[in-house]
Amino acid sequence: MTVATNLENFNKYAKIAINYKIAIYWISPMGKATPSEPYFTPTQVAEMFKVAPVTVRSWALNGRINFFNTPGGHRRFTKSSIEDFARKTGVELPNTKGEMRVLIVDDDLEYATFLANILREYRVLVDVARSGFEAGESVQTFKPTVILLDLIMPGLNGFETCEKLKSSERTQHIKIIGITGFDHKDYVEHIVTLGADTCLIKPILSSTLLETLGITEETQKK
């Protein structure tokens, strides 16, 4: 198949995609389909507009806000579709410049949810990843300012994830706080050596978490 034929086919399917509001994907070298701009989950969009996730789902199903489905069947919203919805409805998006965005990376979903619920009581945008690999994707789309990183996870563990993030010019600025259920001095020292600010031992008191993140009720509480 020639380059010209490939281009002709792409243009044909691009027109179909535009007509039916289907997301156009670029295929990365890893073979995974990804949209050509940052995208957000229904929960993240709900936090932006200060509504429940079910409200965002209703907007999507009623055609009020454009969305696409990932290859795995999950509904996602691009940055441009969110901004377009805000303009059409007259809803003011929060100014996220300087706003804390915390990515929690932990294979224990129950504990990650516990930490997320604490932070969501404050003006903090939160996303959760269950592995080092998921964290890599979230870093590109969610763009966290802080990562709470569990050290012991299957696959890409917290030490390896921290090392990768701190070795890249695009992600080395992100503040990393290790979290672990193993109170080993060597673990704490090693993650700090790799670039983390500190390491918290589970179970983590809410007051300790907030203090470590620099959150106070006077400045952050809703």
Secondary structure as the mmCIF struct_conf table of DSSP 4:
data_model
#
loop_
_struct_conf.conf_type_id
_struct_conf.id
_struct_conf.beg_label_comp_id
_struct_conf.beg_label_asym_id
_struct_conf.beg_label_seq_id
_struct_conf.end_label_comp_id
_struct_conf.end_label_asym_id
_struct_conf.end_label_seq_id
HELX_RH_AL_P HELX_RH_AL_P1 VAL A 3 ASN A 19
TURN_TY1_P TURN_TY1_P1 TYR A 20 LYS A 21
HELX_LH_PP_P HELX_LH_PP_P1 ILE A 22 ILE A 24
STRN STRN1 TYR A 25 ILE A 27
HELX_LH_PP_P HELX_LH_PP_P2 SER A 28 SER A 28
TURN_TY1_P TURN_TY1_P2 PRO A 29 MET A 30
BEND BEND1 GLY A 31 GLY A 31
STRN STRN2 ALA A 33 PRO A 35
BEND BEND2 SER A 36 GLU A 37
STRN STRN3 TYR A 39 PHE A 40
HELX_RH_AL_P HELX_RH_AL_P2 PRO A 42 PHE A 49
TURN_TY1_P TURN_TY1_P3 LYS A 50 LYS A 50
BEND BEND3 VAL A 51 VAL A 51
HELX_RH_AL_P HELX_RH_AL_P3 PRO A 53 LEU A 61
TURN_TY1_P TURN_TY1_P4 ASN A 62 GLY A 63
BEND BEND4 ARG A 64 ILE A 65
STRN STRN4 PHE A 68 ASN A 69
TURN_TY1_P TURN_TY1_P5 PRO A 71 GLY A 72
BEND BEND5 GLY A 73 GLY A 73
STRN STRN5 ARG A 75 THR A 78
HELX_RH_AL_P HELX_RH_AL_P4 LYS A 79 THR A 89
TURN_TY1_P TURN_TY1_P6 GLY A 90 GLY A 90
HELX_LH_PP_P HELX_LH_PP_P3 VAL A 91 PRO A 94
TURN_TY1_P TURN_TY1_P7 LYS A 97 GLY A 98
STRN STRN6 ARG A 101 VAL A 105
BEND BEND6 ASP A 107 ASP A 107
HELX_RH_AL_P HELX_RH_AL_P5 LEU A 109 ARG A 120
TURN_TY1_P TURN_TY1_P8 GLU A 121 GLU A 121
STRN STRN7 TYR A 122 TYR A 122
BEND BEND7 ARG A 123 ARG A 123
STRN STRN8 LEU A 125 ALA A 129
BEND BEND8 ARG A 130 SER A 131
HELX_RH_AL_P HELX_RH_AL_P6 GLY A 132 THR A 141
TURN_TY1_P TURN_TY1_P9 PHE A 142 PHE A 142
BEND BEND9 THR A 145 THR A 145
STRN STRN9 VAL A 146 ASP A 150
BEND BEND10 LEU A 151 LEU A 151
BEND BEND11 PRO A 154 LEU A 156
HELX_RH_AL_P HELX_RH_AL_P7 GLY A 158 SER A 167
BEND BEND12 SER A 168 SER A 168
TURN_TY1_P TURN_TY1_P10 GLU A 169 HIS A 173
BEND BEND13 ILE A 174 ILE A 174
STRN STRN10 LYS A 175 THR A 180
BEND BEND14 GLY A 181 GLY A 181
HELX_RH_AL_P HELX_RH_AL_P8 LYS A 185 THR A 193
TURN_TY1_P TURN_TY1_P11 LEU A 194 GLY A 195
BEND BEND15 ASP A 197 ASP A 197
STRN STRN11 THR A 198 ILE A 201
BEND BEND16 LYS A 202 PRO A 203
HELX_LH_PP_P HELX_LH_PP_P4 ILE A 204 LEU A 205
HELX_RH_AL_P HELX_RH_AL_P9 SER A 206 LEU A 213
TURN_TY1_P TURN_TY1_P12 GLY A 214 GLY A 214
HELX_RH_AL_P HELX_RH_AL_P10 GLU A 217 GLN A 220
STRN STRN12 LYS A 221 LYS A 221
#
